[in-house]
Amino acid sequence: MLERALQRRLTARREQSRYRQRRVLESAQDSRIEIDGKNMLQFCSNDYLGLANHPKLIDAMTIAAKNFGVGSGASHLVSGHSVLHHRLEERLAEITGRDRALLFSTGYMANLGAVAALIGRGDHVIEDRLNHASLLDAGLLSGARFQRFQHNDLDDLQRRLRKLPEEGNRLIVVDSVFSMDGDAAPLVELAAIAQQHNAWLMADDAHGFGVLGEHGGGSAEHFGLDQQQLPVLMGTLGKAIGSYGAFIAGSETLIESLIQFARPYIYTTAIPPAIAAATLASLEVVQEESWRRSHLQGLIQRFRTGAAELGLPLMTSPTAIQPLLVGDDAQAMAISRALEAQGILISAIRPPTVPDGTARLRITLSAAHSDANVDQLLSTLAAVWPGELSR
Ligand SMILES: *Cc1c(COP(=O)(O)O)cnc(C)c1O
């Protein structure tokens, strides 16, 4: 019975061109990877600064593993909170300009933990409709009244805030850089609106931390928002930082509250201390090798200029996430396959990850890419893109 019910759902998925399949990676993350037995130039990792395979991170992790072993052995509140985790939290607080930071095992858990710890039944949570799945799940899990506003539409947000009853706390939650679109949330305006409507603001900086801001401090640094204006700041460590894990940064009171009430923090094993050591090393590289951010900016400009000349369907993203909008699921898959045949790996992102009718190729650029890599991408896109291009 279970088998038959599941088979029906799988068949429906396949017929919709929405079936998801994994590929097997046989090398480190880099611009070129060995995957499913083929050597490919990839434009789909979130390793925006090319740090996932950096020798300084590898050395730090190796040394820490020799001293601290592999497993952390317990949760942070039992006996798993090592000096390396502690130092990393202090460093993250410094970089983000917050009182404190708290490490979580993943970004997904940080979002579930923070949202559900801050609000509950009788409260209100309002999210951008293009927020990451983990934030949407967090809103639902919290038990608060849950609403979504139109993407980056401040008028829609304010209309909804004005209609809320007096009772209950209010939390506004956004991605600071939207993961499938690459555009940014208007955080300065959102902070003002939150203050005006007596709401708390939370931003998920998974795609900003390490990349945005003069020192890589992320969206808070880029927009100059302190912890009064943006009280709940979430960042991840598995993307631009090139390691693993996530954090929430904010006031002393916020962090103490999360330690008491965030269940995905309390009831899980701490990440391996060697990962924390690698992350600390990465944060140093992020500061020291600022050329990685400027090189990435150069690649983004190069790609956008070239794609615009070709008449490719660019979106309005200023970041390393440069999606090309296709629309139809099957067509997005066909383009992805045609690129693959030419040795370029870019995944087709389809619903339910993105809204119906907005399937796209999610191209991500990295400081690990060269100008020549971007030129090869552009000429291959020109060769395989269906229909009329301007050239
Ligand atoms: C990747 C991502 C997460 C989840 O972070 P993990 O550490 O991979 O669990 C959360 N929010 C956004 C916007 C993301 O892109």
The ligand as a MOL file (V3000), in Angstrom:
LIG
                    3D

  0  0  0     0  0            999 V3000
M  V30 BEGIN CTAB
M  V30 COUNTS 15 15 0 0 0
M  V30 BEGIN ATOM
M  V30 1 C 21.0860 27.5910 2.0350 0
M  V30 2 C 20.1040 28.4570 2.7360 0
M  V30 3 C 19.6660 28.1440 4.0220 0
M  V30 4 C 20.0260 26.8490 4.7030 0
M  V30 5 O 21.3330 26.8650 5.1430 0
M  V30 6 P 22.0610 25.4490 5.3650 0
M  V30 7 O 23.2100 25.7810 6.2360 0
M  V30 8 O 22.4420 24.9760 4.0200 0
M  V30 9 O 21.0540 24.5780 6.0420 0
M  V30 10 C 18.8330 29.0350 4.6620 0
M  V30 11 N 18.4300 30.1690 4.0430 0
M  V30 12 C 18.8010 30.4840 2.7990 0
M  V30 13 C 18.3330 31.7450 2.1860 0
M  V30 14 C 19.6480 29.6230 2.1040 0
M  V30 15 O 19.9950 29.9110 0.8450 0
M  V30 END ATOM
M  V30 BEGIN BOND
M  V30 1 1 1 2
M  V30 2 1 2 3
M  V30 3 2 2 14
M  V30 4 1 3 4
M  V30 5 2 3 10
M  V30 6 1 4 5
M  V30 7 1 5 6
M  V30 8 2 6 7
M  V30 9 1 6 8
M  V30 10 1 6 9
M  V30 11 1 10 11
M  V30 12 2 11 12
M  V30 13 1 12 13
M  V30 14 1 12 14
M  V30 15 1 14 15
M  V30 END BOND
M  V30 END CTAB
M  END
